[in-house]
Amino acid sequence: MARFLTRRYVAVTGAEAFRLAQLDGTPWSEIRHTEDVQLLHREEWWAWWSDEQLTTAIGLPESLCPETLSTDAVLLISEVWESFSPAP
């Protein structure tokens, strides 16, 4: 699976990344693209990937919703994600 990150969204296809980039004003050259990653866990607002990256979940298809993290890990990540501190 591929991952595309715009300023505010995440996508798993180039076409969707292009559409989302238009919404948030991200120039195509600034979209961060990573190949060969797997989505390991997804909550409403965040997603955890096989390359140990924590991203927003906004923009991911509703059909992608794996849950491989423990309940404690989800609670900890959610607490950090919902804090007002900079991204971890």
C-alpha positions as CSV (number, residue, x, y, z in Angstrom):
1,M,0.0,0.0,0.0
2,A,1.1,3.6,-0.6
3,R,0.6,6.5,1.7
4,F,0.3,10.1,0.5
5,L,0.2,13.0,3.1
6,T,-1.0,16.5,2.2
7,R,-1.0,19.3,4.7
8,R,-4.2,18.0,6.4
9,Y,-5.1,14.7,4.8
10,V,-3.9,11.2,4.2
11,A,-4.7,9.1,1.1
12,V,-3.7,5.7,-0.2
13,T,-4.0,6.5,-3.9
14,G,-2.4,9.2,-6.0
15,A,-5.8,10.3,-7.5
16,E,-7.3,10.8,-4.0
17,A,-4.1,12.6,-2.8
18,F,-4.4,15.0,-5.7
19,R,-8.1,15.7,-4.9
20,L,-7.3,16.2,-1.2
21,A,-4.3,18.4,-2.0
22,Q,-6.6,20.7,-4.0
23,L,-8.8,21.0,-1.0
24,D,-6.1,22.0,1.5
25,G,-3.9,23.9,-1.0
26,T,-0.9,21.5,-0.9
27,P,1.2,21.8,-4.0
28,W,1.7,18.4,-5.7
29,S,5.5,18.7,-5.1
30,E,4.9,18.9,-1.4
31,I,2.8,15.8,-1.0
32,R,4.8,13.3,1.0
33,H,4.6,9.8,-0.6
34,T,5.7,6.5,1.0
35,E,5.5,3.2,-0.8
36,D,5.2,-0.3,0.8
37,V,3.6,0.7,4.1
38,Q,0.7,-1.1,5.8
39,L,-2.0,0.6,7.8
40,L,-1.9,-1.3,11.2
41,H,-4.5,0.6,13.2
42,R,-7.0,3.3,12.6
43,E,-9.1,5.3,15.0
44,E,-11.5,8.2,14.1
45,W,-8.7,10.9,14.0
46,W,-5.4,9.0,13.8
47,A,-3.7,6.1,12.0
48,W,-0.7,4.0,12.9
49,W,1.5,2.6,10.0
50,S,4.0,-0.2,9.6
51,D,6.9,2.4,9.3
52,E,6.0,3.6,12.8
53,Q,4.4,6.8,11.6
54,L,1.4,8.3,13.3
55,T,-0.8,10.3,10.9
56,T,-4.2,11.8,10.7
57,A,-6.9,9.4,9.5
58,I,-8.8,12.1,7.7
59,G,-9.1,11.1,4.1
60,L,-8.7,7.4,4.6
61,P,-11.5,5.3,3.1
62,E,-14.0,4.0,5.7
63,S,-13.3,0.5,4.5
64,L,-9.7,0.7,5.9
65,C,-10.0,0.2,9.6
66,P,-7.6,-2.4,11.0
67,E,-7.3,-2.7,14.7
68,T,-4.0,-4.4,15.6
69,L,-2.9,-2.3,18.6
70,S,-3.7,-3.2,22.2
71,T,-6.3,-1.2,24.1
72,D,-3.6,0.4,26.3
73,A,-1.7,1.5,23.2
74,V,-4.8,3.0,21.6
75,L,-5.6,4.9,24.9
76,L,-2.0,6.3,25.1
77,I,-1.8,7.4,21.5
78,S,-5.3,8.9,21.6
79,E,-4.4,10.9,24.7
80,V,-1.3,12.3,23.0
81,W,-3.1,12.9,19.8
82,E,-5.9,14.8,21.6
83,S,-3.4,17.0,23.6
84,F,-2.5,20.4,22.5
85,S,1.2,19.5,22.3
86,P,3.0,19.3,19.0
87,A,2.7,16.0,17.1
88,P,4.9,13.2,18.6
